[in-house]
Amino acid sequence: MKRKTWISRELDTAGIKAQYDEHVKRILGSRQVLARILKGTIEGYHSYSPEEITLWIEPDIEIANVPLCPGEEKMDDRLINGENTESKVPGEGTITYDIRFRAFLPGKNRKAEIKLLINVEAQKKFYVKYRIVTRGIFYGARMLSEQLDREFSNSEYDKLKKVYSIFICMNAPMHIGNAMAEYRITKEDIIGNIPEP
């Protein structure tokens, strides 16, 4: 008899409660699930298979190479370790992320080169009392500001790592269905053309 994968066992356990916090965080914390999310949402991953992408999710953490179940050898079917999900900044309060982790974008020869800091949030209710986009921007801004004295110091702003805050909104109304939107910071010349350095 063929042995079930970790993710299929998790989905069986969660059943109809898969959208509830404790289950959805475990499901979304799977490298296989995250690889598919990254492939669909981040342009740099579009041309790679989910199996390749799993290798670039927290590749530098040795402890993550332990299989989920004794006797298993498949290393891409495992949970990520993730970053600390709590962000405390004096005077700004505390943010608790659902899932926060590091991933790398492949460069030449498919070698991991560009470090990304990624937050994935599961939103059970589609309509909430605030706009999801403003929460996403706030989370992204916090992930940028937290890099001071970790990824860069003083005014070395070119060392900032790119951040992504990905919100998965469940229970969308029928008129929206399965949809995806992207909000990003981009340059727009208003008068003239200012070249990028």
C-alpha positions as CSV (number, residue, x, y, z in Angstrom):
1,M,0.0,0.0,0.0
2,K,1.3,3.4,-0.9
3,R,2.1,5.6,2.0
4,K,0.3,9.0,2.2
5,T,2.3,12.2,2.0
6,W,2.6,14.5,4.9
7,I,0.3,17.1,3.3
8,S,-2.4,14.5,2.5
9,R,-2.3,13.3,6.1
10,E,-2.6,17.0,7.3
11,L,-5.6,17.6,5.0
12,D,-7.3,14.4,6.2
13,T,-6.8,15.4,9.8
14,A,-8.0,19.0,9.2
15,G,-11.1,17.9,7.2
16,I,-13.7,20.6,7.1
17,K,-11.7,22.6,9.7
18,A,-8.8,23.2,7.2
19,Q,-9.6,26.9,7.2
20,Y,-9.2,27.2,11.0
21,D,-6.0,28.9,12.3
22,E,-4.2,25.9,13.7
23,H,-4.8,23.7,10.6
24,V,-4.3,26.3,7.9
25,K,-0.9,27.4,9.4
26,R,0.4,23.9,9.3
27,I,-0.9,23.3,5.8
28,L,0.5,26.6,4.5
29,G,3.8,25.9,6.3
30,S,4.5,22.9,4.0
31,R,7.3,23.5,1.5
32,Q,5.2,21.9,-1.2
33,V,2.3,24.3,-0.6
34,L,4.5,27.3,-0.2
35,A,6.4,26.4,-3.4
36,R,3.1,26.5,-5.3
37,I,2.1,29.8,-3.7
38,L,5.5,31.3,-4.7
39,K,5.3,30.0,-8.2
40,G,1.9,31.6,-8.7
41,T,2.6,34.9,-7.0
42,I,6.3,35.9,-7.5
43,E,7.4,36.4,-11.0
44,G,11.0,35.1,-10.5
45,Y,9.6,31.6,-9.8
46,H,7.2,31.3,-12.7
47,S,9.5,29.3,-14.9
48,Y,10.5,26.8,-12.2
49,S,8.8,23.7,-11.0
50,P,7.4,23.5,-7.4
51,E,10.0,20.8,-6.7
52,E,12.8,23.2,-7.7
53,I,11.3,26.0,-5.7
54,T,11.2,23.9,-2.5
55,L,15.0,23.8,-2.6
56,W,15.2,27.6,-2.4
57,I,12.9,27.9,0.7
58,E,15.1,28.3,3.7
59,P,17.9,26.3,2.0
60,D,20.5,27.3,4.6
61,I,18.8,25.8,7.7
62,E,20.2,22.4,8.4
63,I,17.7,21.3,11.0
64,A,15.0,21.6,8.4
65,N,16.5,18.6,6.6
66,V,15.0,16.2,9.1
67,P,12.0,14.3,7.5
68,L,8.6,14.7,9.1
69,C,8.1,11.0,9.8
70,P,10.8,8.4,10.7
71,G,11.9,6.4,7.7
72,E,10.9,9.1,5.2
73,E,13.6,10.2,2.8
74,K,11.7,12.7,0.6
75,M,13.0,16.1,1.8
76,D,10.7,18.4,-0.1
77,D,7.7,17.1,1.9
78,R,8.4,18.8,5.2
79,L,7.5,21.9,7.2
80,I,9.5,25.0,7.1
81,N,11.2,26.2,10.3
82,G,10.1,29.8,9.5
83,E,11.2,33.0,11.1
84,N,10.0,34.3,14.4
85,T,6.3,35.2,13.8
86,E,6.2,37.9,16.4
87,S,7.5,41.4,15.6
88,K,8.0,43.8,18.5
89,V,9.1,47.4,17.9
90,P,9.2,49.8,20.8
91,G,6.6,52.5,20.4
92,E,5.0,50.7,17.4
93,G,3.5,47.6,19.1
94,T,3.5,44.0,18.2
95,I,2.5,42.2,15.0
96,T,2.0,38.4,14.9
97,Y,2.4,37.0,11.4
98,D,0.9,33.7,10.4
99,I,3.9,32.4,8.5
100,R,7.2,34.2,7.9
101,F,10.2,32.7,6.2
102,R,13.2,33.3,3.9
103,A,13.5,32.1,0.4
104,F,16.0,32.8,-2.4
105,L,15.4,33.6,-6.0
106,P,17.6,31.7,-8.5
107,G,20.2,33.5,-10.5
108,K,22.6,32.2,-13.1
109,N,22.9,28.4,-13.2
110,R,19.9,28.2,-11.0
111,K,22.0,29.1,-7.9
112,A,20.1,30.8,-5.2
113,E,21.2,34.5,-5.2
114,I,18.6,37.0,-4.1
115,K,17.2,36.7,-0.6
116,L,13.5,37.4,-0.1
117,L,11.6,37.8,3.2
118,I,8.1,36.5,2.8
119,N,5.0,36.6,5.0
120,V,1.9,34.4,4.2
121,E,-1.4,35.2,5.9
122,A,-4.5,33.1,5.8
123,Q,-7.7,35.3,6.0
124,K,-10.8,33.2,6.6
125,K,-13.3,36.1,6.2
126,F,-13.2,37.8,2.8
127,Y,-14.8,41.0,4.2
128,V,-13.3,42.5,7.3
129,K,-13.6,45.9,9.0
130,Y,-10.5,47.2,7.2
131,R,-9.0,46.9,3.8
132,I,-6.7,43.8,3.5
133,V,-4.3,45.8,1.3
134,T,-3.6,48.3,4.0
135,R,-2.7,45.5,6.5
136,G,-0.5,43.9,3.8
137,I,1.3,47.2,3.2
138,F,1.8,47.7,7.0
139,Y,3.2,44.1,7.4
140,G,5.5,44.7,4.4
141,A,6.7,48.0,5.8
142,R,7.4,46.4,9.2
143,M,9.4,43.6,7.5
144,L,11.5,46.3,5.7
145,S,12.1,48.4,8.8
146,E,13.1,45.3,10.9
147,Q,16.1,44.7,8.6
148,L,18.0,47.6,10.1
149,D,21.0,46.2,12.0
150,R,20.1,42.7,10.6
151,E,20.5,42.9,6.9
152,F,22.0,46.4,6.7
153,S,23.3,49.2,9.0
154,N,23.4,53.0,9.0
155,S,22.4,54.2,5.6
156,E,23.2,51.1,3.5
157,Y,19.7,51.0,2.1
158,D,20.8,49.1,-1.1
159,K,21.2,46.1,1.2
160,L,17.5,45.9,2.0
161,K,16.0,42.6,1.0
162,K,12.8,42.4,-1.0
163,V,9.7,41.6,1.1
164,Y,6.4,40.0,0.1
165,S,3.2,39.9,2.1
166,I,0.9,37.3,0.6
167,F,-2.7,37.2,1.8
168,I,-4.8,34.1,1.0
169,C,-8.4,35.2,1.4
170,M,-10.9,32.3,1.7
171,N,-14.6,32.3,1.3
172,A,-14.7,34.9,-1.5
173,P,-18.1,35.9,-2.8
174,M,-19.3,34.0,-6.0
175,H,-18.9,37.2,-8.1
176,I,-15.2,37.3,-7.3
177,G,-14.5,33.6,-7.3
178,N,-10.9,32.5,-7.5
179,A,-9.0,35.7,-8.2
180,M,-5.6,37.2,-7.6
181,A,-4.5,40.8,-7.3
182,E,-1.0,42.3,-6.8
183,Y,-0.2,45.6,-5.0
184,R,3.4,46.8,-5.4
185,I,5.6,49.9,-5.2
186,T,6.7,51.0,-8.7
187,K,8.3,54.1,-10.1
188,E,6.1,56.3,-12.3
189,D,7.6,59.3,-14.0
190,I,5.2,62.3,-13.8
191,I,7.3,64.9,-15.6
192,G,10.3,63.9,-17.7
193,N,12.1,60.7,-17.4
194,I,14.4,60.1,-14.3
195,P,16.8,57.2,-15.0
196,E,17.3,54.6,-12.4
197,P,20.9,54.3,-11.1
